[in-house]
Amino acid sequence: MWAEPLASIDELAVARRLRAEPGFAWLDSNRSEARDGRFSFLAAWPAEEIRVEFGAKAPFAALGRVGQRSEGSIPDGPRPSEVPAWIGYIAYDAYWSSPVRGEPRFDRGADPIMLFRRFPALLVLDHEEGETWIVGDDREACALFSARLDELDDTETSPPVVGAIEVDDAVEHRKSIGKALDYIGMGEVYEVNVARRWSATFAGDALELWQAMRVASRVPLGMFFDGGDHAVLACTMERFIQWDAGSRTLVTRPIKGTIRRETTHDGASQRLRADPKEQAEHSMIVDLMRNDLGRVAETGTVTVDEPLLVEPFTGLYHLVSTVSCITRPEVSLKAILEATFPPGSVTGAPKVRALEIIEMLEKHPRGTYCGALGFIDRDGGLSLAVAIRTATVSGGRVYYWAGGGIVEASDPDREVAETELKARVFLDAVDSLQGGCKVD
């Protein structure tokens, strides 16, 4: 690994220069105060691509050729385990790709279920130290990236135009929640996550829509990913998994439990932590993640740290816990994903039955939503976030989802209101772009 220090840059200005370049990607901490908010990365000009289409029997097998450890490190700079080698995403629908899951209910469309690209060099912004680097395979890769970046001129693109927003009917969503409660009452599941979708026609520059989402909600794990024929726009705050290949430490930080955050201190965070329904919802997912990590852990190493921590984000408080383990020596990226994907916080418990119920109750395939996005690092490890607060632009439309975990104590009206609260990131962004948005 090689690195060249740079003068500080205007992150958004550089992104706007890179946006028309092949494979543009931006992993964004948005200078968040959260623990994951130290680094941002800007990338383009990938050298390789892993693209998996729906129908693949073993989607994660394609990752068998990645994860090689990098040679060298940067004195006083980011470590190889902190820098992406591959950037991309895994769609929620990857779970339903294998024929062993049964006949899929939905047409999954043309977008891939997994797409990762390898970048020989990229920009690293260390917000904690105030430093910027070009980091790459070697001196030549860094020099080529620098030369390409210097040659770029500011480009003008069409401003985004978002049509009238259509949303899954609240009455129908309430009925789906009622059916989920019936399954819980019959003892088939303890918890199941049910979501609804917002969509609209879309034309113009997807990066500008994502910039509006960034302004509406500062989070530590954002991503803009230009897939060529589609784009993924994520403003997520939830850590799915982080695996350090050197120490074999695997960490997940499930979020489950939400309450509105007001501008004044009104005791909402204390009410969230003390709410029996939110505690139950959260605890079941923590147990599920303990079980998932246990599939790849050395015996006796699974631990729960900082349980029921209340973390503040724009407009919301969330309950978060940290679950970790030490993986067995033979464990690979493929094995970790097969053990943990899709994320438990956006499915339910028991997970397999919850996935089946979601497939029956929801009106559309989830696509990227509730999958995972992030990077494979230069030390062979993995850093993925849960694809919530995430929009997808594809086929001339933009799609956004929001959902919530349903447990026995759930109030359907409260659950519908929670989806609308979570959708504000998208709706406020659209509103800021066009001075008001219509919802059909």
N, C-alpha and C positions, 0 to 999 in steps of 0.2 A: 504494500500500500504506500502511495506517495501523496504528499500534500503541498500545496502552494498557498501561503497566506495572501489575503486580499484586503484592501481597504473596505470599510463597512459599506453596505449597499442598501438601496431602497428595495426591499423585498418585492413589493407589489409592482414597482416599475420594471424590475428585471423579469418578473413573471409575465408581464404584458409583452415584453420583447420576445420571450421564449414561447409564447402560447401557440404560435403557428408552426413551431418546429416539430419534427417527428418525435412521437413518444413523450410529449411534455407531461411532466408529473410534478406535483407540489405537495409535499408532506409538511403540514403547517401546525406549529404549536400556538400560533396567534399570540405569542408572548403571554400565555396564560399563566396565572399564579399557581396552577395545579402542579403536582409532582412530575407530570410527564411533559412539562412545558419548556424544557431547556433548548432543544434543537429543532430547527426547520431545515428542509432540504428542497432544492430546486434541481430538476433533471430534465434532460432531453437527449436525443441522439443515441438510443439504445443499440447495443450490438447483437442481442439475442432476444428471443421471445418464446415464452411457453403459453400456448393458447389451447384450452381444453373446451370442447363443445359438449352440450348436453347429450347424454347417451353413453358417455364413457363409463366403462364398468368400474374402474378404480381411478377416479380423478386425481387423487393425490400421488399416484405412482409417478406422474410426470415430474415431481419434485425430486426424484431420486438422483438426478444429475446435477443438482445445485447443492450449495451448502459447504463448498470447499473453504477451508480457512485461509485467510489472507496472510501473506508474509509481511513483516515489518509493522511499525507503529509510528505515531507522530509525537515527538516530544512536546509536552504541554498542549497537545491537541486532542481531538476526539479519538477514542479507541476504536479498533476495528469492529467491536461488538456494538458500537453506537452508530455506525455508518451503513446505509443501505448498499447492497450489491444488486439486489433485485427489488423492484417496487411493483405492487399490483394488488389484486383482490381475489377473493373466493366468494362467489355468489351463494346465497342460501340454497338456491336450487341445486347446487352440487350434491346435496344430500340425496335428492330424488333421481339423480342421474343413473345410478346403477339399477339394472333390471331386477335385482334381488329385493328392491324396496317395493316392488309392485307396479302396477300400471299407473302412470302419472295422470292426475285429473286434468291438468292444464297443458296447453301448448306453451312451452317455455320460451318461444321466440328465438331470435337469431343471435342475441348477445351471448358471449362465452360464459361458461360457469366458473372458469378460472383463467386469469390473465396476469402473467408476471413478465417484466422486462428487465434485462440486465444492463446496467449503465456503467461503461468503463470509467466515467468520471462524472462528478456532480458537485453542486454547491452545498456547503454545510454552513449554517448560521448557528453559532453558539450564543444564545441570548443571555446566558448566565455570565459569560466572560466577555461578551461584546466583540467576538471575533468572527471572521468569515474566512472560509477556506475553500479551495478547489481540492477535492480528494478523489483519487483515482487509482487505477491498477498500477501505474508507473508514471515516470516523468513525462513520457510521450503522450499518454492519455490525458494528463492534466493540461499539457501545453496545447493539445488539439482542442479541448473544451474551451480553454481561455481564448484561443484564436477565433473560434466560431462565435463565442459570446461577444467579442469585440466587433465582429463584422455585422452584428444585428442592428438594424435600425428600428426605431419605434414604428409600430404598425397600427393601422386603424381597422377596426372590424365593425360589423353591424351591431348596434346595441341590441340587447335581448328584448324580444317581444313575446310576452306571455299572454295567451288567450284566457278566456273565461275559465275559471277553475271549477272542475267537477269533483265532487267528493262522494264517497260511499255514504249512503243515507244513514243518518244517525239512528233512526228507528230500526233499520235492518241490522245495524251494528249492535244495538241493544238486544235484539233477538239472538244474535250470535253469542253474545255474552250469556244470555239466559241458557242457551244450549250447552255452553261450556260449564255453567253451574250444574246443569243436569248430569253431565259426565262426572263432575266432581262428586255430586250426591250419590251416584251409583258406585263410587269407589274406583273408577277407572284411572283417574289422575288426581293429584293433590293440587296441581297448579298448571295452568295453560295460558300462554300468551296469545292474545287475539288482536289483530291489527286491521286498520282500514286505510284506504288509499285516496290521495288527492292527485289530480292530473290535469294537464292543460296542453294545448298546442304550444309549440316553442320554436322560435327562430332567432338567429343571431348568435352572439358570443356567450357560451355557457360559463366562461370564466367570470364574466361580469355578474351573472346571477350568483355564482359562488362567492364572489367578493361581497355582494349584498348579504348573503347568509353569514359570512365571517363577521360583518359589522353587527348583525342582529344577535349573534351568539359567539362569544369568545370561548373557545374550548382548546384543550391541549393536543387533540389527536385528529386534526382535520386533514382532508386529502382532496385534491383535484387531480383526476386521472383522465387523460385524453386517450380513449381506446380506439381512436380512428373513426369508427362508425357510431360511437357512443361516448358518453362521458359520465364519470362518477363524481358527485359533489357531496362530500361528507363533512359534517360539523359534529363529530362524535367526541364524547368525553369518556367513553368506557373502554378500559383495557380488557381485551379478550385474553390473550396469552403473550407472555414475554419469556423467551427461553434463551438463557446464556449457555452456548454450546461448550464453553470452557469449563465453567463450574457445574454445569448440568442442572442449574437452578431454573425451575419452571414456575411462573407466577401468573395468577389470574386475579382480576379485581372486579367481580360482578357488581353491577348496579341493579338494585331492585327496591323500589320505594321512592315516591315522588310527592312533593308538595310545592305549591306556588311560593316563590320568594318575593317578598315585597321590598320596596326601597328603604323602609324603616324596619327596625328590629321589632318584630311583633311576636316573637316566640315560636315561629313556624318550625324552625329546626328542632326545637325541643319536642313539639307536638309530633313531628314526623318520627323521631326516634322512639317516642312513647306509644305510638299508635299500634295496638295489637295486630290489626290487619296487616299493616306494613311490615311489622316484625315477622309475622308468619310468612308472608310472601318472600321476604328477603332470606330468612333462615332456610327455607326449603331449597332455594337456588344455591346457597352456600353449600348445603349438603350434597346437592347434585354435582357441583364443581369439585368437591372433595372426592367424590366417587370417580368422576372423569379423570382427574389427575392421578388417582390411585391406580389406574390402568397402566400407567407408564412409570410410576414412582418406585423408588427403592422402598422396601417395607419399613414402615414407621417414620417416614419423612414428611408425610402430608400434615401441614399445620394451618391453622386459621389465625391470622394476625389482625389487629385493629378491627374487630368485629363491629358492625353497625356504626361506622363512622359517617357523620353527616358532612357532605361536601357541597359547597355553594357553587352554582353556575348561574349564567344569565337567566333570570326569571324563575329559577328552580332550585330546590334543594333535593339531593339524592342520598339514599343510604348506600354505602359502599363497604365491602369487606375485602381483605386480602387473603387469598389462599395460595399456598406454595408447596413445593416438594423438590426433592432431588431425583432426577430421572435415572433410570437404570443405564449402565454404560452402553448398551447396544441400541438404545432408543434413537430413532431418526425423526426428521421433520414429518415424514409420511406417517409414522406411528403416532406422533403427538396429535396430528390433525384427525386421524381416524379415531382417536380416543376422545377428542373434545369437541369436534365440529358437528353441527352448528352450536353456537354459544348457548349455554343453558339458560341464561337470563332472558333470552328472547324466544324460548321454546316452552319449557315447563318440566314437570316431574310427575311420574317417570318420563324420561325424555322421549323414548321411541313412541309411546302411546300419545304423548302430547303432540309430537310431529304429525301423527296420523290425524288427530282431531283438528289441528290447524289446517291441514289440507282439506278437510271436509267443510270447515266453517267459513274460511275466507273466500272472497269473491275473485281473487286474482293471484297469479303466481307472484312470489315476493321478489324474484330476481336477485339483485345485489343486496337489497334491504335485509338486515338481520344476518348477513354473511359476515365476512371479515376482510379487513383491508390494512395494508401497511407494507412491511418489507422483510426480506431475508438479509441479514447483515453480513459484513465481510469476514466475520469469524465463524460463519455457518449457523448462527442462531436465528431466532424468529421474533418479530415484534408486530403484533396484529391488534387492531382495535375492532370493536363490534360496529357493524355498519348500521347504526341508528342515526337519526337526524340526517338522513342521507337521501339525496335526490339523484335520479338517473335521467339523463337526456338521451333519447334514442328514437329513431324513426319519426322525427318531427314533433315529438311530445316530451314533456317532462313529467316525471312521476315522483311522488313523495308519500311515505307511509308513516303512521304513528300507531302505537299499540300500548298494551299494558298487561301485566300479569293478573290473571283471574284466580282467586282462591275462594274458599267457602264463604268468607266474610265479605266478599266484594259486593258493592252497591252498583248495579248497572249504570245508573245515572252518573254516579261519580266517575266510573270508568270511561264513559263517553266523554265527559268533560276533560279527563286526563289526556285523551288523544288530541283534543282540540288545543289544550295547553302546549303539548309537545309539538304540534304543527305550527306554532307561532314562528319558529325559526324560518320556515319556508314562506309562510304567508306574509310575515313582516318584510322579508327580503323582496318578495314580488311587489308588495305595496310600495316599497321605497323606490323601486325601478319605474313604476308607471303611475304613481300617485293614486293608488287605489286598486284593489283587485276584486273581481266579481266571483262569487261562488255559486255554481249552479246546483 
